[in-house]
Amino acid sequence: MIRALSLTCLALLMIAAGGSTAMAKDTIAVLGLEVIDANGTPTVQDTQVAKDLTEGLRARAKAGTGPFQLAAGSDKELADLKLLNSCDETPPCMAAIGNQMGATVLMYGRLEKQKGAYQITMKLLDVRTKKVEKSSSDVIPVSQATNAAELQGWAKKIYGKLTGETSTGIVAVRLRNADHGTILINGEEKGNIASGAGQVAGLNEGKYKLAVESEGFHRWEQDVTVTAGQTTTVPVELEKSGGGDVAVGTGSGSDVGPGPGPGPGHGGGGSSGTLWKVMAIGGIAGVAVSGGLWTYAYFSDISPYDGKAVTVQNPDGSVAMFNGHPPGSDECGHSDIRKAMGPDNAKFDKACSGYSITKIAIPMTIGFGLVAVGGIVGYMVTHKNNDEHPTTAGRRTHKPSFAVIPVMSPDGGGATFRMEW
């Protein structure tokens, strides 16, 4: 029994050892860049750029996000090792240096000063096969080489070209209690969740604000850090919601922004939309009535005068004329013209009645028309804002409020427009 247990333990150890060996990455040694200036001695700045770029390349290897891991004791300079080993930088010679450092892959190269830029030439050597697997050549402007952030970006780019390391990562979301939702990165919709799972790829390294929204749940938020070449999986458990709270991290809610409520704001679009519809319908009905009255008065038989034209002399000697067109205020207010119409004065009175009706109907039609236009525009804007700002729990929304107020008087009509932003 004891022997059987011992054999079992030995087998497990061998399996574990084999698994560790299978999962182990090849080691890479990154040698310090050799600085060359064909026109003279490299400056302190040139040397510092080479040092910073080398450290950026080693940092990529140390992160372990690519196919290699940094070899121990790889902080050596290419120029020094070439001198110590009398190496002419041929593959067999460089492979021997790699063996000395215990690396399976060797990365090395040079920085050559040019006018206004640096030429960076790099090689990746497989120590076992003594062959250069990949090489790269890049020109870095001096302005970018002296900027630490941009130089680190160049180091990432060069290391990625030589080793195949991806410069972006993935955020994967796993919903525990919902099937569908939307993934937002820094407030922008970047992906959808289906069957409880979703992901966003192509994110550069760095920290992001991750948010998840799903109908009927609080909005969930949390900061996540993306690492190049890796998938960051975030389990999310949402909280049921009937309001506008936002769940942060593990799901504890915190109020963000105004929730649904009455009035023209977010969540109160229903009552506001009804008001605009009432205005629009009422205005259209008013236009129909007053416009119909106006049209009837102007074009029916009671309005136009088709009788004789008359001319009368006023007491002051002036002449008043009526040429048979529909009468206006001057003609209808002139009693001598009415008397001069003779047997046609009854028809003249009807025409003047039509004129009185049109005088009232015109401003009424204009006023109701403005009310109808205001209602239609208001409803369209309200409906558009509701579409652009859906009542999703946890979404902060703001939208404009405005009013069109009709103004009517005996002399005409109009409207005032008020907007609150």
Secondary structure, 3 states (H helix, E strand, C coil): CHHHHHHHHHHHHHHHHHHHHHHCCEEEEECECEEECCCCCCCHHHHHHHHHHHHHHHHHHHHCCCCEEECCCCCCEHHHHHHHCCCCCCHHHHHHHHHHCCCCEEEEEEEEEECCEEEEEEEEEECCCCEEEEEEEEEEEHHHHCCHHHHHHHHHHHHHHHHCCCCEEEEEEEECCCCCEEEEECCEEEEEEECCEEEEEEEECEEEEEEEECCCECEEEEEEEECCCCEEEEEECCCECCCCEEEECCCEEEECCCCCCCCCCCCCHHHHHHHHHHHHHHHHHHHHHHHHHHHHHHHCCCCCCCCCCEEEECCCCCEEEECCCCCCHHHHCCHHHHHHCHHHHHHHHHHHHHHHHHHHHHHHHHHHHHHHHHHHHHHHHHHHHHHHCCCCCCCCCCCCEEEEEEEEECCEEEEEEEEEC
